Structures are given as structure tokens and as C-alpha cells.
Amino acid sequence: MIRDDNGCLLNEEMHVKERWKIYFESVYACEDRVADDNVTAAEYMIDDGNESEITMDEILKALKRMKVRKTSGYDKFSSEMLRGDGGIMVSLLYQLFNRCWKSRRVSNDR
């Protein structure tokens, strides 16, 4: 069960799934703009045959936007660790992200 926006419990499977869908759409909504385009990142991700790869510059910009002095997540990597290694991590992220992008798959390993 889960609560809706008004605090009422939802217990029908269809309503629960819809509520989770709405919740995650709001959590992962992206308002960032893709460089040099007037489309949102979410629109860019739509399969339109665009096979361009993720650039090192995009990764560096994203890392610079990450908040610092925050607790690391499940992977135990902090933003400082990702940003402060002289580019080795950026190179590894570049390889990983582009492999995922081209295969359209993300590992579920933890």
C-alpha cells in the first residue's frame, strides 16, 4: 500500500502502480538542457536513431554540478572522489556510459 497526494491509502494494485509511476516521474524529472539544443535531456533520450556518444565534456560538466561534502551512496563513491583524480575516473565513466548508451542496457550489479 502507498498513500496518494491527499494522504489516502491506496490498496488496489492498479492505483498503487500508477502512484509509484507518478512519484518516480517527479523524482527523476530532468529540466537540464542538452548542450546547444533546445530540447530537454529526457526528450533527447527518446529513441530517434540518435547514436551520438556521451562526451568527456558532458561528463566533466555533470561532475562539476554535483554537490560536494555529501555522504557517498551505495557505491561508496563521493563526488569529490569522482572529480579529484586527475581525469582517470572521467575516462572510466566515459567508457562505461558509452557502453551502456550503445547497448541500451545498464548492469544491475551492486
Secondary structure by P-SEA (a helix, b strand, c coil): ccccccccccccaaaaaaaaaaaaaaaacccccccccccccccccccccccccccaaaaaaaaaaccccccccccccccccccccccaaaaaaaaaaaaaaaaccccccc
